[in-house]
Amino acid sequence: MPAYTIKELAENCGGRLHGHSPQAVVKYLATETSEVFSPRETLFFVLPEAKYCCGNLLARLYEKGVVNFVVSDLPPGIKKLPEVNFLISKDPREMLYKVAAFHRSRLSCQIACITGNAGVEVLKEWIFQLLHPRKKIVKGHPINNLENIPLFFREIDESAGLGLLEVSVAKPGEIKYLEKVIKPQIGVLTTTHLMHGENFSSAGEKIKEHLLLFKDCKVLIYCSDNELIDKAVKESGFSRTFCWAAGKSADIRVISTEKLEKETVIEFLYRDKNLKVAIPFIDEISVENALHAAAFACYTDEWQVLESGRMQWLRPVFGERRQESHVTRLEVNFPKMLENVNYFRRNLDPGTRVMAVVKAFSYGTGLIETAAFLQHHGADYLAVAFTDEGVALRKAGIDLPIMVFNPDPASYPLITGYSLEPELYSFRGMRLFNEFISEKGLDKYPVHIKLETGMNRLGFLPAEIDRLIEECIRSKRLKIKSVLSHLAVAEDPRHDEFTREQAEKFIFLTRKLEKGLGCSFMRHILNSAGIERFPEYQFQMVRLGIGMYGITSLNNVSLANVCSFKSVISQIKRVGPGESVGYGRKGRINDFTDIAVVPVGYADGLRRKLGNGRWTMLVKGHNAPVIGNVCMDMCMIDVSGIGAIEGDEVIIFGESNTISNMASALGTIPYEVLTSVSSRVRRVYLHK
């Protein structure tokens, strides 16, 4: 974003400026502390959900160097913050939109916006893959909405050739805010139906909401074969459209789509050109998105990229944590995960609920994707460790009840703002949360009470149960949704007596609590191992975590492998006797050896301890031991006699060389192995 003075923003966007440095320069906008990387030039918006901890937040940011703030009112103690400018607005979020709209009005580059339901993020990425680097494209973040559309525009300046983003529409009325900021010149509407459309009375109503975003567009790109969309577009009076269709006359006329084993060949007419393209996908949504991308290229006069065969190289699009340039990947097989979930369900009574634990990025597999899959397949509850994980799920459209294991008091505004349910495990936490919801005028807010039964981690002690009853009665605004505890060693038969003592103590304490409060609540203590080994203590709900990923506590049970850590061979070289491999010359060669370099290292989650033959990868079904020390971004393996070539797939762990095997080699547990896979490793989700 180009530089603006704080005075210039106040004059053009409204608000009252309070401070002594009206010429202070603003180049960056931020709503979270993690977004601040140039403090003196950042304008920080204190949004309503952060107001509860505003004083501490401002102090932390001031220490960090931030001196320009948008607030709803002046905070106390401002004299202690010299050089600070406050732009005072009744609604800081609305001010964020106004600042973004002001900046948008100064931009000359084209803005293209995609909305609909069918693969909008995929389409955005494919347009980028086709047209970059022919022109500089600034992409929006995955699934833009009310929260981050304004922040998209802070990344655009006059050097950009195209701003490209997708927008989600969750409920009626949202577009009126977004349209003022985005004002796209090019609109793309994908197939729209009632998926995630529970807030709309019909598909037609949802389409009309989408079309409001494009009311001032120079062109709208869509498939006119979709009669519902075509009718809505024509009724809305769009003067300029660019359509593709197979069943009628259109700007791009699809002649044929031929699905082969691993690709689809599409032939179409554009003007007087007969174009044929191949895409490495065969599903219907990918074919539709490819045609939308082709239409976009044709409309923007970049149709030559279609003749060059670039569509053949379209890559899959993964979750928000993808790293497109890194070939190493973690494959997550959702059908296998469902097999495992159903295995645990068979141990339960029909009425017992399942709380799926998706903390720690869903054990490394991808928070949103895994949670969405579990929601679709009937999980009753989700559990996360921290509030920001729950917020991310809500923003992604997850509507299951979500319990937060360890909520920080500073996050209480987000807890209530996003309908999350906190676990309360101390009298301090109970008092602070009760005070907060009293201040907000909330009543009967759902909470979960944690009891200590032997884990000696978080939870109310047995000796505190009488006081806990008194505090719960006094805290009339809290509604106890469930009471829980945590088993320390359910997987180990040597400690079964201790596990049963924990469960019986839990029964005694919850009965006493239930009697003292005069109300009932759900109870849950079983984890994955507990479900397998102690189903008699399932109560009303269980918590399923590591078991979903194929880790079992029973030697006679084989669960499905869900996660496979894979890469490819970058280079192969023959090394002779007496030579060494890698840092420290730890890999010593005694005979002529074929060494393959694999782009995976300890920065990706392949622990350094696995070097020097302590771990074996699979290449073409053959064992290939690691030679020498594991490097930060790569390692070397022995592929002698395998017949491997550069580009061959390497399985770091998977069906045969399992996560549990790697954990044993490291002297740790599968949890650590799985959650250690770095966020830079792209996640690939298998649905078949």
C-alpha positions in Angstrom: 0.0 0.0 0.0 1.4 3.5 -0.8 2.0 5.9 2.1 -0.8 8.0 3.5 -0.6 10.4 6.4 -2.9 9.7 9.4 -4.4 13.1 8.8 -5.2 12.2 5.1 -6.9 9.1 6.2 -8.9 11.0 8.8 -10.0 13.6 6.3 -11.0 11.0 3.6 -12.5 8.3 5.8 -14.1 10.2 8.7 -13.3 9.8 12.4 -11.7 12.2 14.8 -8.0 12.5 15.0 -6.4 12.8 18.4 -2.6 13.1 18.6 0.4 15.3 18.0 1.8 13.8 14.8 -0.8 14.3 12.0 1.8 13.8 9.4 2.7 10.3 10.6 3.0 8.0 7.7 0.8 4.9 7.3 1.8 2.1 4.9 0.3 -1.0 6.5 -3.0 -2.0 8.1 -3.3 -4.6 10.9 -6.0 -6.1 13.1 -3.8 -8.7 14.9 -0.4 -8.4 16.6 1.0 -11.1 14.4 0.4 -8.8 11.3 2.7 -6.0 12.6 6.1 -6.1 10.9 6.8 -2.4 10.4 5.4 -0.9 13.6 6.0 2.8 13.0 4.2 2.7 9.7 1.3 0.4 10.8 -2.3 1.6 11.5 -3.7 -0.9 14.0 -7.4 -1.3 14.3 -8.7 -2.3 17.7 -11.8 -4.2 16.8 -14.7 -4.7 19.2 -13.7 -8.2 20.2 -10.3 -6.9 21.4 -11.8 -4.1 23.4 -12.0 -6.1 26.6 -8.3 -6.3 26.8 -7.6 -3.0 25.0 -5.4 -1.4 27.6 -2.9 -4.3 27.7 -3.1 -4.7 23.9 -2.2 -1.0 23.3 0.6 -1.2 25.8 2.1 -4.3 24.1 1.8 -2.8 20.7 3.3 0.5 21.9 6.3 -1.4 23.3 6.6 -3.0 19.9 6.7 0.4 18.2 3.1 1.0 17.0 2.0 4.6 17.3 -1.1 4.8 15.1 -4.4 3.3 16.3 -8.1 3.2 15.4 -10.2 3.0 18.5 -13.9 3.4 19.4 -13.0 5.8 22.3 -9.8 7.1 24.0 -8.3 4.6 26.4 -7.3 5.7 29.9 -3.7 6.6 30.5 -3.0 8.0 27.0 -0.7 10.6 28.5 1.7 7.8 29.2 1.9 7.0 25.4 3.7 10.0 23.8 3.8 10.3 20.0 0.7 8.2 19.7 -2.2 9.1 17.3 -5.7 7.8 17.8 -8.2 7.9 15.0 -11.5 7.7 16.9 -14.4 5.9 15.2 -17.6 4.6 16.6 -17.0 1.4 14.7 -13.3 0.6 14.0 -14.3 -2.3 11.7 -16.3 0.0 9.5 -13.3 2.4 9.5 -11.2 -0.5 8.3 -13.6 -0.9 5.3 -13.5 2.9 4.7 -9.7 3.0 4.7 -9.6 0.0 2.3 -12.2 1.6 0.0 -10.2 4.9 0.0 -7.1 3.0 -1.1 -9.1 1.0 -3.6 -10.3 4.3 -5.2 -6.7 5.3 -5.9 -5.8 2.0 -7.7 -5.7 1.8 -11.4 -5.1 -2.0 -11.7 -7.9 -4.3 -12.6 -9.6 -6.2 -9.8 -11.2 -9.6 -10.5 -13.4 -11.3 -8.0 -14.7 -14.9 -8.0 -17.7 -16.0 -6.0 -20.1 -18.9 -6.0 -19.8 -22.4 -4.4 -18.0 -24.7 -6.8 -14.2 -24.5 -6.1 -13.8 -20.7 -6.0 -10.4 -21.0 -4.3 -9.3 -23.6 -6.9 -10.4 -21.3 -9.7 -8.5 -18.3 -8.3 -5.3 -20.4 -8.0 -5.7 -21.8 -11.5 -6.1 -18.4 -13.1 -2.9 -17.4 -11.2 -1.1 -20.5 -12.5 -2.2 -19.8 -16.1 -1.4 -16.0 -16.2 1.6 -15.7 -13.9 4.3 -14.6 -14.7 2.8 -12.9 -17.8 1.5 -10.3 -15.5 2.0 -9.4 -11.9 -1.0 -10.8 -9.9 -1.7 -10.1 -6.3 -3.8 -13.0 -4.9 -6.2 -12.8 -2.0 -6.0 -15.1 1.0 -8.1 -18.3 1.0 -11.8 -17.6 1.3 -12.1 -13.9 1.7 -15.0 -12.5 3.7 -15.9 -9.6 6.0 -12.9 -10.3 8.1 -10.0 -10.0 5.6 -11.2 -8.4 2.4 -10.0 -4.9 3.5 -6.6 -6.4 4.4 -6.3 -7.8 0.9 -6.1 -4.3 -0.5 -3.2 -3.3 1.7 -1.1 -5.6 -0.4 -1.8 -4.0 -3.7 0.0 -1.0 -5.2 0.4 0.5 -8.7 2.9 -2.1 -9.8 0.2 -4.8 -9.8 -1.3 -5.8 -13.1 -4.3 -7.7 -11.6 -5.8 -8.1 -8.1 -7.4 -11.6 -7.9 -9.5 -12.7 -5.0 -12.4 -15.0 -4.1 -15.3 -14.1 -1.8 -17.5 -16.3 0.3 -21.1 -15.3 1.0 -22.5 -16.7 4.3 -25.7 -14.8 4.7 -27.9 -12.1 3.1 -26.7 -8.5 3.5 -22.9 -9.2 3.6 -22.3 -8.1 0.0 -23.3 -4.5 0.6 -20.2 -4.1 2.8 -17.9 -6.0 0.5 -19.0 -4.4 -2.8 -18.1 -0.9 -1.6 -14.5 -2.0 -0.9 -13.9 -4.4 -3.8 -15.6 -2.7 -6.8 -14.4 -5.4 -9.2 -14.1 -4.7 -12.9 -14.2 -8.5 -13.7 -16.6 -10.8 -12.0 -16.7 -14.6 -12.2 -19.7 -16.5 -10.9 -19.3 -20.3 -10.5 -22.1 -22.8 -10.1 -24.2 -21.8 -7.1 -26.5 -24.0 -5.1 -27.5 -24.4 -1.5 -24.3 -25.9 -0.3 -23.5 -24.0 3.0 -26.6 -22.0 2.2 -28.8 -22.5 5.3 -29.2 -18.7 5.7 -30.9 -18.4 2.3 -34.4 -19.4 1.5 -33.6 -20.6 -2.0 -30.8 -21.0 -4.5 -32.2 -18.0 -6.4 -32.0 -15.8 -3.4 -28.3 -16.8 -2.9 -27.5 -16.1 -6.6 -29.0 -12.6 -6.4 -26.9 -11.9 -3.3 -23.8 -13.0 -5.3 -24.7 -10.8 -8.2 -24.9 -7.7 -6.0 -21.1 -7.9 -5.8 -20.8 -7.4 -9.6 -23.4 -4.6 -10.1 -20.8 -2.2 -11.5 -18.5 -4.7 -13.2 -17.3 -4.2 -16.7 -17.9 -7.9 -17.4 -19.4 -11.0 -15.7 -18.0 -14.4 -16.7 -20.2 -17.4 -16.1 -21.6 -20.6 -17.5 -24.9 -19.9 -19.3 -25.8 -23.6 -19.4 -26.8 -23.1 -15.8 -30.4 -22.0 -16.3 -31.0 -20.6 -12.8 -27.8 -18.5 -13.0 -28.5 -17.4 -16.6 -32.0 -16.3 -15.8 -30.9 -14.4 -12.7 -28.1 -12.6 -14.7 -30.5 -11.6 -17.4 -33.1 -10.4 -14.9 -30.5 -8.3 -13.1 -29.8 -6.4 -16.3 -26.1 -7.0 -16.8 -25.1 -5.2 -20.0 -21.8 -7.0 -20.5 -21.3 -10.8 -20.0 -18.8 -13.3 -21.3 -20.2 -16.8 -21.2 -19.2 -20.4 -21.9 -21.7 -23.1 -22.7 -22.0 -26.6 -24.2 -25.7 -26.5 -25.0 -26.2 -23.1 -26.5 -24.5 -20.3 -28.3 -21.9 -18.5 -26.2 -18.7 -16.5 -26.3 -16.9 -19.9 -25.8 -18.7 -22.9 -27.2 -17.7 -26.2 -25.7 -17.6 -28.9 -28.4 -16.6 -31.9 -26.4 -15.2 -33.1 -23.1 -13.4 -36.5 -23.2 -12.5 -38.1 -19.9 -9.6 -40.4 -20.0 -8.0 -42.4 -17.1 -6.1 -39.5 -15.5 -7.0 -36.4 -17.6 -9.8 -34.6 -19.4 -9.5 -33.3 -22.9 -11.7 -30.3 -23.6 -12.3 -28.9 -27.1 -14.0 -25.5 -27.6 -14.5 -22.6 -30.1 -13.4 -19.1 -29.3 -14.0 -16.6 -32.1 -12.6 -18.3 -35.1 -10.2 -20.4 -33.1 -10.6 -24.1 -32.4 -8.8 -24.8 -29.1 -8.1 -28.1 -27.5 -6.7 -28.3 -23.9 -6.0 -31.2 -21.5 -6.3 -30.9 -17.7 -4.9 -33.5 -15.3 -8.2 -34.0 -13.6 -11.4 -35.9 -14.4 -14.0 -34.6 -11.8 -16.9 -32.4 -12.8 -15.9 -29.4 -10.7 -12.3 -29.4 -12.0 -13.7 -29.4 -15.6 -16.0 -26.5 -14.8 -13.2 -24.6 -13.1 -10.9 -25.2 -16.1 -13.5 -23.8 -18.5 -14.0 -20.7 -16.2 -10.2 -20.2 -16.2 -10.1 -20.6 -20.0 -12.9 -18.1 -20.3 -10.9 -15.7 -18.1 -7.8 -16.1 -20.2 -9.8 -15.4 -23.4 -11.6 -12.4 -22.1 -8.3 -10.8 -20.8 -6.7 -11.5 -24.3 -4.3 -14.1 -22.9 -5.8 -17.0 -24.9 -2.3 -17.9 -26.1 -1.6 -19.6 -22.8 -4.3 -22.2 -23.8 -2.5 -23.0 -27.0 0.8 -23.4 -25.2 -0.4 -26.3 -23.2 -0.1 -24.6 -19.8 -3.5 -26.1 -18.6 -1.8 -29.5 -18.7 0.3 -28.3 -15.8 -2.4 -27.1 -13.5 -1.6 -28.2 -10.0 -4.0 -29.4 -7.3 -4.9 -26.8 -4.7 -4.6 -27.7 -1.1 -5.6 -26.1 2.2 -4.5 -22.7 3.7 -1.2 -24.2 4.7 -0.1 -25.2 1.2 3.4 -24.6 -0.1 3.1 -24.9 -3.9 6.9 -24.9 -4.6 7.7 -27.6 -2.1 7.2 -31.1 -3.5 7.3 -32.8 -0.1 3.7 -33.5 1.0 1.6 -35.2 3.7 -1.2 -37.2 2.2 -4.3 -37.5 4.4 -6.7 -40.2 3.4 -10.2 -39.2 4.6 -12.0 -42.5 3.7 -9.4 -44.3 5.8 -10.0 -41.9 8.6 -13.7 -42.6 8.4 -12.9 -46.4 8.7 -11.1 -45.7 11.9 -13.8 -43.4 13.3 -16.4 -46.1 12.6 -14.2 -48.7 14.3 -14.3 -46.7 17.5 -18.0 -46.0 17.1 -18.6 -49.7 17.2 -17.3 -49.8 20.8 -20.0 -47.3 21.8 -23.7 -47.4 22.6 -25.9 -45.7 20.0 -26.6 -42.7 22.1 -23.0 -41.9 23.1 -21.7 -38.7 21.5 -18.3 -38.4 19.9 -16.1 -35.3 20.5 -13.5 -35.2 17.8 -10.2 -33.6 19.0 -8.7 -31.4 16.3 -6.2 -29.4 18.3 -2.6 -28.8 17.1 -3.7 -28.4 13.4 -5.8 -31.5 13.7 -2.7 -33.5 14.8 -0.8 -32.0 11.9 -3.3 -33.0 9.2 -5.0 -29.6 8.6 -7.4 -28.0 11.0 -10.2 -26.8 8.7 -10.2 -29.6 6.2 -10.2 -32.4 8.9 -12.8 -30.6 11.0 -15.1 -30.1 7.9 -14.8 -33.8 7.1 -15.6 -34.8 10.6 -18.6 -32.5 10.7 -19.9 -33.9 7.5 -19.6 -37.5 8.9 -21.5 -36.9 12.1 -19.1 -35.8 14.8 -21.2 -34.3 17.7 -18.5 -32.0 19.1 -15.1 -30.6 18.3 -12.3 -29.8 20.7 -9.4 -27.5 20.3 -6.6 -26.5 22.6 -6.7 -22.7 22.2 -9.3 -20.1 21.2 -7.7 -19.0 17.9 -8.1 -22.6 16.6 -11.9 -22.4 17.4 -12.1 -18.9 15.7 -10.5 -20.3 12.5 -13.0 -23.1 12.4 -15.9 -20.7 12.8 -14.6 -18.4 10.1 -14.4 -21.5 7.8 -18.1 -22.2 8.4 -17.8 -25.0 10.9 -21.0 -24.8 13.1 -20.6 -27.8 15.4 -20.2 -27.0 19.2 -16.5 -26.4 19.9 -14.9 -26.8 23.3 -11.7 -24.9 24.0 -9.4 -26.8 26.4 -7.2 -24.0 27.6 -8.8 -20.5 27.0 -6.8 -17.5 28.0 -8.8 -14.7 29.8 -7.7 -12.3 27.1 -9.5 -14.4 24.5 -12.9 -14.3 26.2 -14.3 -11.8 23.7 -13.5 -14.2 20.9 -14.9 -17.1 22.9 -18.3 -15.5 23.1 -18.1 -13.7 19.8 -17.6 -17.0 17.9 -19.9 -19.1 20.2 -17.1 -21.3 21.5 -17.4 -23.2 24.8 -14.6 -22.8 27.3 -13.2 -25.5 29.6 -13.0 -24.1 33.2 -10.5 -25.8 35.4 -9.7 -23.2 38.1 -11.6 -20.9 40.4 -9.7 -17.9 38.9 -10.8 -18.9 35.4 -14.4 -19.4 36.6 -14.5 -16.0 38.3 -13.0 -14.1 35.4 -15.3 -15.7 32.8 -18.3 -15.2 35.0 -17.4 -11.5 35.4 -16.9 -11.1 31.6 -20.2 -12.6 30.6 -22.0 -10.6 33.3 -20.4 -7.4 31.9 -21.7 -8.5 28.4 -25.1 -9.3 29.7 -24.9 -12.9 28.6 -26.9 -15.6 30.4 -26.7 -19.4 30.6 -23.4 -19.5 28.7 -22.3 -23.1 28.0 -19.0 -24.1 29.8 -17.3 -27.4 30.6 -15.9 -28.2 34.0 -12.5 -30.1 34.3 -11.9 -32.3 37.3 -8.5 -33.6 38.5 -8.6 -37.4 39.0 -5.0 -38.4 38.8 -3.4 -36.8 35.7 -2.2 -33.9 37.9 -2.4 -31.4 35.1 -5.4 -29.1 34.8 -8.6 -29.5 36.8 -10.4 -28.9 40.1 -9.1 -31.1 42.9 -11.4 -33.6 44.7 -10.9 -31.6 47.9 -12.3 -28.6 46.1 -15.6 -30.2 45.1 -17.7 -28.6 47.8 -16.3 -25.1 47.0 -16.8 -25.8 43.3 -20.5 -26.5 44.0 -20.9 -23.2 45.8 -19.1 -21.3 43.1 -21.2 -22.9 40.3 -24.4 -22.0 42.2 -23.2 -18.5 42.7 -22.2 -18.2 39.0 -25.8 -18.1 37.8 -24.9 -17.0 34.3 -23.0 -20.2 33.5 -24.6 -23.3 32.1 -22.6 -26.5 32.8 -22.7 -28.4 29.5 -20.4 -31.2 30.6 -17.9 -32.3 33.2 -14.8 -34.1 32.1 -11.5 -35.5 33.3 -8.4 -37.0 31.6 -7.0 -40.5 31.8 -3.3 -40.6 32.3 -2.4 -44.1 31.1 -5.4 -45.8 29.5 -3.2 -47.5 26.8 -1.0 -49.5 29.2 -2.4 -52.7 30.7 0.2 -52.5 33.5 -1.7 -49.5 35.0 -5.3 -50.7 34.5 -6.0 -50.6 38.2 -4.9 -46.9 38.3 -7.1 -46.1 35.2 -10.2 -47.7 36.9 -9.4 -45.7 40.1 -9.5 -42.6 38.0 -12.8 -43.5 36.4 -14.4 -44.4 39.8 -13.2 -41.2 41.3 -14.7 -39.3 38.4 -18.0 -41.1 38.9 -18.0 -40.2 42.6 -17.2 -36.6 42.0 -19.7 -36.0 39.2 -22.4 -37.6 41.2 -21.7 -35.3 44.1 -21.5 -32.3 41.8 -24.8 -33.4 40.1 -26.5 -33.7 43.5 -25.2 -30.5 44.8 -26.2 -28.5 41.8 -29.5 -30.2 41.2 -29.0 -30.5 37.5 -27.6 -33.0 35.0 -24.8 -32.7 32.5 -22.8 -34.8 30.0 -19.8 -36.6 31.4 -16.7 -37.7 29.5 -13.3 -39.2 30.5 -12.4 -41.6 27.7 -9.7 -40.8 25.1 -9.0 -43.1 22.0 -7.3 -45.8 24.1 -10.0 -45.6 26.7 -12.7 -46.2 24.1 -10.9 -49.3 23.0 -10.1 -50.7 26.4 -12.7 -49.3 28.9 -16.0 -48.8 27.0 -17.9 -49.3 30.3 -16.8 -45.8 31.2 -18.1 -44.1 28.0 -20.9 -42.2 29.9 -22.6 -39.7 27.6 -19.6 -38.7 25.4 -16.1 -39.7 24.5 -13.1 -37.8 23.1 -11.6 -39.3 19.9 -8.2 -38.0 18.9 -5.1 -40.0 17.8 -7.2 -43.1 17.0 -8.7 -41.3 14.0 -5.3 -41.4 12.4 -4.8 -45.1 12.8 -3.0 -45.4 16.1 -4.3 -48.1 18.3 -3.5 -49.3 21.9 -4.4 -52.9 21.1 -1.8 -55.2 19.5 -4.4 -57.4 17.9 -6.2 -54.6 16.0 -5.0 -53.1 12.8 -6.4 -49.7 12.0 -6.2 -48.0 8.6 -3.2 -45.9 7.8 -4.4 -42.3 7.2 -1.3 -40.3 6.8 1.6 -40.8 4.3 4.6 -38.5 4.3 6.0 -38.4 0.8 8.6 -36.6 -1.4 10.5 -37.2 -4.6 14.1 -37.8 -5.6 15.8 -34.5 -6.6 19.1 -36.0 -7.8 21.0 -39.3 -7.9 24.8 -39.6 -8.0 27.2 -42.5 -7.7 29.7 -42.2 -4.8 32.9 -44.3 -4.6 34.7 -46.1 -1.8 36.3 -43.9 0.8 34.1 -40.9 0.1 31.6 -39.4 2.6 28.1 -38.1 2.5 26.6 -35.0 4.2 27.6 -32.7 7.1 30.3 -33.9 9.4 31.2 -36.7 6.9 29.0 -39.0 8.9 28.0 -41.1 5.9 31.0 -43.2 5.1 31.0 -45.2 1.8 32.7 -48.6 1.6 31.6 -49.6 -1.9 30.2 -47.9 -5.0 26.8 -46.5 -3.9 23.9 -44.7 -5.6 23.0 -41.8 -3.4 19.6 -40.1 -3.9 18.9 -36.6 -2.5 15.4 -36.1 -1.1 14.0 -32.6 -0.4 12.9 -33.3 3.1 14.8 -32.3 6.3 14.5 -31.6 10.0 12.7 -28.3 9.1 10.0 -30.4 7.5 9.7 -32.8 10.5 12.2 -35.5 9.6 14.1 -35.5 12.9 17.9 -35.3 12.7 18.1 -38.3 14.9 16.8 -40.5 12.0 20.1 -40.1 10.0 22.9 -42.5 9.6 20.8 -45.6 8.9 18.3 -45.1 11.8 15.4 -44.7 9.4 14.5 -46.4 6.1 12.4 -44.8 3.3 10.6 -46.7 0.5 11.4 -46.2 -3.2 9.6 -48.5 -5.7 8.7 -50.7 -2.8 12.3 -51.2 -1.7 14.0 -50.1 1.5 16.3 -47.1 1.1 18.2 -46.2 4.4 19.1 -42.7 5.2 22.8 -42.1 4.8 24.7 -39.4 6.7 23.1 -36.6 8.8 19.7 -35.3 8.0 20.1 -31.7 6.8 17.6 -28.8 7.4 15.9 -29.1 4.0 17.1 -32.4 2.6 18.5 -35.8 3.3 20.3 -38.6 1.4 19.3 -42.2 1.0 20.9 -45.3 -0.5 19.1 -46.4 -3.6 21.7 -48.9 -4.8 20.2 -51.7 -6.8 16.7 -50.2 -6.8 16.8 -48.8 -10.3 15.5 -45.4 -9.1 15.5 -42.3 -11.3 15.2 -38.7 -10.5 11.6 -37.7 -9.9 10.7 -41.1 -8.3 8.4 -41.0 -5.3 9.8 -41.5 -1.9 7.7 -42.6 1.1 9.1 -41.2 4.3 6.4 -42.9 6.4 3.2 -44.6 5.3 1.6 -48.0 5.1 4.7 -50.1 5.7 7.2 -47.8 7.4 4.6 -46.5 9.8 4.3 -43.5 12.1 4.5 -45.9 15.0 7.7 -47.4 13.6 9.2 -43.9 13.3 8.1 -43.1 16.9 9.9 -46.2 18.1 13.1 -45.3 16.3 13.0 -41.9 17.9 12.1 -43.2 21.4 8.9 -41.1 21.4 5.2 -41.4 20.6 3.2 -41.2 17.4 1.6 -37.9 18.5 5.0 -36.2 18.4 5.9 -37.6 15.0 2.6 -36.5 13.4 2.4 -33.1 14.9 6.0 -32.4 14.0 5.4 -32.4 10.3 6.1 -28.7 9.4 3.4 -26.3 8.2 5.5 -25.7 5.0 4.8 -29.3 4.0 1.7 -29.2 1.8 -1.3 -31.3 2.8 -3.0 -33.4 0.1 -6.5 -34.7 0.9 -7.6 -37.9 -0.6 -11.4 -38.4 -0.9 -11.5 -41.7 -2.8 
